[in-house]
Amino acid sequence: MARVAEGLFLGIASGPACLASCLPAVLPWLTTQQQRSEGPLRLLAPFLAGRLAGYLGFAALAWSAGLLIPAQSGTRALIYGLAHAAVATLLILEFRRSRHACTACPGCGAAPRSTRMTPAALGLVTGLNLCPPFIAAAVRAADAGSLAGSMLFFALFFVGTTAWFLPLVGIKWLPHSLGLLTVARFTLLLMACYFSYLALLALGGLLLHG
Amino acid sequence: MAEKSLPAPPRSVGRSILLTLPVLLWSLLMFSRAFQMPGRAQQLAAAVTLVFMVGLFFLMMRTRETYRWRRWFFASLGFLFPVGFLWQLYALRGSMSIPIEKMLSGDTPFCFLAIPMMLIPAALTRTVIFPGSILPTASNPHSIAVMVGLWFAATLILGKAWCAYGCFFGGIEEGFAAFPKKARIKDINPRWRWAPWAVLAAVVLLAGATFEPVYCTWLCPFKTVTEYAEVRSIESAIQAGIFLSLFFGLVVILPFLTKKRTQCAFLCPFGAFQSLFSKIHIFDIRIQRDKCLDCVACRRSCPTLALTDESVAQGKTLLECMRCGACVDACPKQAAVWHIKGTEAGAHPERARLLFLYGAWAFATMFGGSILANSLERIVGLVM
C-alpha cells in the first residue's frame, strides 16, 4: 500500500518536471488543434492515453528486465535516442499536415484535424522521456514484487503527473487566429529540429562510443 | 527610405533651440561626471557624445523628421558598442571567448536577451538560469540585477521602443540596412513576421524544460561581436557556426539586401517579448484613413514588418511597431502620425511626437550615450 501511495505522490511531486519536459512537443501541437470544434478534453485524452500506454509498457519492461534498463547507459541512450527521433518525426508530420489552414471563414485558420493516432503516439513517445523522476519511478517499479505491482506503481505515477497536464485544456479558450496557427507551426518546426538534435546526439554517441 | 516624402516645413532655428534645451540640460547632467575626470580622452569622448546627441535632437526638432536622425545615433551605437565591450573583455580576460570555469563562477556579463527565458524557471523554482552574478562584482559589473532593473525602467518609459532607442544590437543591422540606396529584395511574405513569436515560444518552453538560456546557447547572432563559450568540443564548434551564420545572414547580408532589420523581424525573441508591452505603452502610430492614399510607402519603409495592408486599412500599426518614426517620415500626405492613446488620431501629432521623444531621447542619452562615450574614449585613447 505504501509503495502504491509512493507512486502517486512521486507523480504529483515530479509532475512539473514531466510537464516542462513534455510541453515543448505538446503545446505547439495542441495549439494547432485548438481551433477545431472538439471539446478540450477530447483533444487531450488521446495524448494522455498514449502517455499511460508508454508508462505501462515501460513498467512491464522495467519489471521484466530488473534494474538493467535504468542502469545501463547504452540501453538508456538507445531508448532516449529512438524516442526523441520519433517525437521529431511526429512534429514534422504535424507541421506538414497543418500547412493547409481552413479558408472557409475569414480569420478562422483552423488546421486540419490530426488523426487520433498522432496525439496517442506523441503521448507514448514523450512518456518515454528518461528524466530523473521517471528513472526513479522505474527503479522503484523494477523493485516491485510482481508485474501487476510494477504496473500499478506506474499507473499511479501517471495519475499524479496527469494532474499537472489538465490546465492545458485551457488552450481551447485562446482566441482563434491565423497568426496563432502560424506561430504554432513555426514552433513545431523548431521543436522538431531540437528533438532531432537530441536524437542525433544520443544515437550518434551510442554508435561512436558504444 | 522616405523616397516619396514631402517634408513638413522646417521649424525656426530659435524655436528648435528652445525645444532642444531640455535635452541639452539633461545631457550636461549625464556627462558632467566625465568632464570632472582627469583623463583627456574621457573628457573629449564625453564632449563629442554630448554634441552628437544634442545635435541630432536639434535636427529632429528643426526638420520634424525622426527616423533619419535617430538612425545616425542608432547605427553609431550598434557599431561602437562592440568596441567598448570587447575592449573590456580583453582587458579582463584577454579573449572574446568565455571559459567554462568563468561561466561557473558567475562571471558572464548579463544580456537582456535572456530575460524572457528566465521567467518560468525563476517563477517556479526561484532559480536564475543565466551563468552571471545577481549583484555587480569587480570582475563583472554587468550583473543580472543591474541589467534587469535597467530593462524594467526602459520598458516603462519606452515599451517596444526599446528596440529603436535602446537595443545596441539592433543598431548593427540598422547600420547595414542604411548602406544601399534601394532594396534588392522587396517582396517579403508578411507571414515571416510571426517567426520571432515562434522563436520566443520555443526558447521559453525549452528554457523551462532544460533550465538553460537556450537562445544564448544556440541562436544568438550577436555572440559573433560580443562573447561566446570557448570552443572546446564539437558541440561548441557547431554553436559557433550557428552564431556566425545567423550574424552574417540576418545582421549583415539580409539587411543590406532588404533594407529591413531582418534579425529583429524574423528571429529576435526579445523583440517579440517586448511587443507585449505595446498594449500598455501610451504612445503609438496611427494612419489617418481620410488622408491616406494607400500608396503603401509606410508599409515599405517599416524596418520590422510592423505594417501590413490590413493594418494600414485599419489605420493602425501592429504590436511589433517600435516607434522608430520611419513610416511617419515616409508618408507623402502626413497621414501617418504620432498619437497618444485615448486622444483623437491626428489631433496633436507633433505634440505626441515631442512628448514621446523627450522620454525616448533622455533614455537614449543616458544608456546609449554612455555606451557611445565609453567606446569613443577607447578609440580616442588609442589615437592620443
Interface residues (C-beta under 8 A of the other chain):
Chain A: P16 A20 S21 L23 P24 L27 P28 G179 T182 V183 A184 R185 F186 T187 L189 L190 M191 Y194
Chain B: I120 L124 R191 W194 A195 W197 A198 V199 A201 A202 L205 L206 G208 A209
